[in-house]
Amino acid sequence: MRIRRSTRAAFTLVEILIVVLVLMIAAAIVIPNIGSADYSQAIAAAAILQSDLEVARSMAMATQVSHSVVFSSDRQSYRVVAGYVAGTAYESTTAVCHPVNKGNPYQVYLKGLNKMGLVSVTSVAFGDPPQQCEYVTFQSDGEPNAAVSVVLHAGNIIMTVSVEAMTGIVSVTRAGG
């Protein structure tokens, strides 16, 4: 005679509580940043600026000609130009050809970026102590003219894109908001 055991698969109360706790912790981390247009736009604009600075640095090293990223006086656009631009007004610079969008100048209008109307560059500063400037220049070896920080605002979100002095390494940090 065989004894049949009925085996029913089920979760214990402890297992269910652990899963609920893990989901609550994940939600507490993720939810504050979801749905914030300010946050999304600031992150995207900072990533684009970081990429453009790295491209300018790469172009300087590849061509052995200094390349600069020059910001407009109202800081709502910037362009990549060949050469050193100290003291040169944004309006009198000419952008190099964009490496991806062939035939187009390498110029970025922050308000024109894919629905990034909330983003603005509030300051560009270099050196220690920081001095206001309108450009960063990468020498032919990839070294910038000085450490540079670019502050982006989108609503109450503040992002800082930094270029390290000797190495030219570009990084992004969330400064506030």
C-alpha positions in Angstrom: 0.0 0.0 0.0 1.3 3.3 -1.0 0.8 6.5 0.9 0.1 9.5 -1.3 1.3 12.8 -0.1 -0.3 15.8 -1.6 2.3 18.3 -2.4 1.2 21.8 -3.1 3.6 24.4 -4.1 3.1 27.6 -2.2 5.0 30.6 -0.9 5.5 31.2 2.7 4.5 34.5 4.3 8.2 35.3 4.9 9.0 34.9 1.2 6.2 37.1 0.2 7.2 39.8 2.7 10.8 39.7 1.4 9.7 40.2 -2.2 7.4 43.1 -1.2 10.3 44.7 0.8 12.7 44.4 -2.2 10.1 45.9 -4.5 9.4 48.8 -2.1 13.2 49.6 -1.9 13.5 49.5 -5.7 10.5 51.8 -6.0 11.9 54.3 -3.5 15.1 54.6 -5.5 13.5 54.7 -9.0 10.2 56.6 -8.7 11.6 60.0 -7.7 13.5 60.2 -11.1 10.8 58.8 -13.3 8.6 61.2 -15.1 10.7 64.3 -14.5 11.2 66.1 -17.7 13.8 68.3 -16.1 15.8 65.3 -15.0 15.6 63.5 -18.4 16.5 66.6 -20.3 19.4 67.5 -18.1 20.9 64.0 -18.2 20.5 63.8 -22.0 22.0 67.3 -22.6 24.9 66.5 -20.3 25.6 63.3 -22.1 25.5 65.0 -25.5 27.9 67.8 -24.3 30.2 65.2 -22.8 30.3 63.3 -26.1 30.9 66.5 -28.1 33.8 67.5 -25.8 35.3 64.0 -26.2 34.9 64.2 -30.0 36.6 67.6 -30.1 39.5 66.1 -28.1 39.7 63.1 -30.4 39.7 65.4 -33.5 42.5 67.5 -32.0 44.6 64.3 -31.5 43.7 62.8 -34.8 44.4 65.9 -36.9 47.2 67.3 -34.7 45.4 70.6 -34.8 43.9 72.2 -31.7 40.1 72.0 -31.6 37.9 74.2 -29.4 34.3 74.0 -28.2 33.0 77.5 -28.2 29.8 78.6 -26.4 27.6 81.4 -27.6 27.4 84.5 -25.4 23.8 83.5 -24.3 25.2 80.0 -23.8 22.3 78.3 -25.6 24.5 76.9 -28.3 28.0 75.8 -29.0 30.1 74.7 -31.9 33.3 72.7 -32.5 36.0 74.8 -34.3 39.5 74.0 -35.5 42.2 76.1 -33.8 42.7 78.0 -30.6 40.0 80.7 -30.1 41.1 82.7 -27.1 39.5 86.2 -27.4 37.5 85.2 -30.5 33.7 85.9 -30.4 31.4 83.0 -31.0 29.9 84.8 -34.0 33.2 85.0 -35.8 34.1 81.3 -35.5 33.3 78.7 -38.1 32.3 75.2 -37.1 34.1 72.2 -38.5 32.1 69.7 -40.5 30.1 67.3 -38.3 31.8 63.8 -38.4 28.5 62.0 -38.5 26.1 64.4 -40.2 28.3 64.9 -43.2 28.0 68.3 -44.9 26.6 70.0 -41.8 28.5 72.2 -39.4 29.3 70.8 -35.9 27.0 73.1 -34.1 24.5 72.3 -31.3 21.5 74.4 -30.3 20.4 73.2 -26.9 16.8 74.4 -27.4 16.7 72.6 -30.8 17.8 69.3 -29.4 15.2 66.6 -29.3 12.7 68.3 -27.0 15.3 69.8 -24.6 13.7 73.2 -24.3 14.2 73.3 -20.6 18.0 73.0 -20.7 20.4 75.9 -20.6 24.1 76.3 -20.0 24.4 78.7 -17.0 28.2 78.9 -16.8 31.4 77.9 -18.4 34.5 78.3 -16.2 38.1 77.3 -16.2 41.1 77.4 -14.0 41.6 77.6 -10.3 40.0 79.9 -9.0 37.4 79.5 -11.7 37.2 82.2 -14.3 34.2 82.7 -16.7 35.0 81.8 -20.3 33.2 80.9 -23.5 35.4 78.0 -24.7 37.6 75.0 -24.0 40.5 74.2 -26.3 42.1 70.8 -26.7 45.7 70.8 -27.9 47.0 68.3 -30.4 48.0 65.9 -27.6 44.4 66.0 -26.2 45.3 68.2 -23.2 42.8 71.0 -22.6 43.9 74.6 -22.1 42.8 74.3 -18.4 40.4 72.4 -16.2 36.9 73.4 -17.3 33.4 73.0 -15.8 30.2 73.6 -17.7 27.0 73.9 -15.6 23.7 72.9 -17.2 20.3 73.7 -15.7 16.9 72.2 -16.5 14.3 73.4 -14.0 15.8 72.5 -10.6 18.2 69.9 -11.9 21.8 71.0 -12.1 24.4 68.9 -14.0 28.1 69.7 -14.2 30.2 68.5 -17.2 33.9 68.7 -16.2 37.1 68.4 -18.2 40.2 67.5 -16.2 43.3 69.7 -16.6 46.1 67.4 -17.6 44.3 64.4 -19.0 41.3 65.9 -20.8 39.0 63.3 -19.3 35.4 64.4 -19.5 33.0 63.5 -16.7 29.4 64.3 -15.7 28.1 64.8 -12.2 24.7 65.8 -10.8 25.4 69.0 -8.8 21.9 69.6 -7.4 18.2 69.4 -7.8 
